[in-house]
Amino acid sequence: MSASENVPPENLPEEVKPPPKLHEIWDGAADAAHLLGMKINKSVDENGEGYHKMALIPPGGFPAALVLMGPFGFTAHDVFNMNVTREKSGELKVTNPPSINDVEGLNILLIDDFWRTGKLLTCAREILIKRRARRVDIAVLHAITSDEEGVLQPNFYALPADQDGVSYPWDRQSVRFEPLRPIRIPSIAEVIAVQEASQTLLTDTQQ
């Protein structure tokens, strides 16, 4: 019999897991974005065809986009936001769709943080296709996947997730991302984490 079995339950110390620090959460998101970039880069190498522009769903798409921009040669002019909102009727609507001239004939990489049902990303993808984008591939940090036939899946995801979802730093805090010109990240620590992940991906893709 162990010593703890002689201690009344009410006197046993509670095991409290400390919450992760903010920089650790951002590091995890940056790591997922790095892994996502590796998977996309592998596909580009195998298919011999890359992407001309990147579209993102804010706010979740911003961190991954920041990591992927440099290694894949995107500038701020190659990246645009697509705000998807839900109307009172329940219908999804893109409030700032790109013009046909911006996407016609181009391969677009559509970025967000999480895939559960894919409705928001599918809505954005359909808009891009209607505006004559040549190809639109969806990439997310985490995805709830399914083996069921006919269930929509993203083209790329960094890591699988369960039904409880994923807690991101931009969900935990009142973080506001400004438009791409200029891009603003809330703190220096967060910027450093993203930049380091971007540099690592750049090094890996050059090897």
Number of C-alpha atoms within 10 A of each C-alpha: 5 6 6 10 9 8 10 8 10 7 8 10 7 8 6 6 6 6 7 8 10 14 15 13 18 21 19 14 23 24 23 22 30 26 18 23 28 18 16 22 18 12 14 13 11 9 9 8 10 16 17 16 23 24 24 26 21 19 17 20 21 25 25 26 25 22 27 26 19 15 19 19 12 17 11 14 10 15 19 19 21 23 16 19 13 12 9 7 6 8 9 16 17 17 11 11 17 17 11 14 11 16 20 18 15 18 19 25 23 28 29 24 26 24 24 17 15 17 13 19 23 17 15 24 22 13 17 27 17 12 18 17 20 14 16 21 16 22 29 25 29 25 25 19 19 10 7 7 6 7 10 15 19 22 13 20 27 21 16 14 16 11 9 7 14 15 10 16 19 17 11 10 9 9 12 12 17 13 12 13 8 9 11 13 18 12 9 8 14 19 15 15 19 25 16 16 22 25 16 15 24 21 11 13 14 7 5
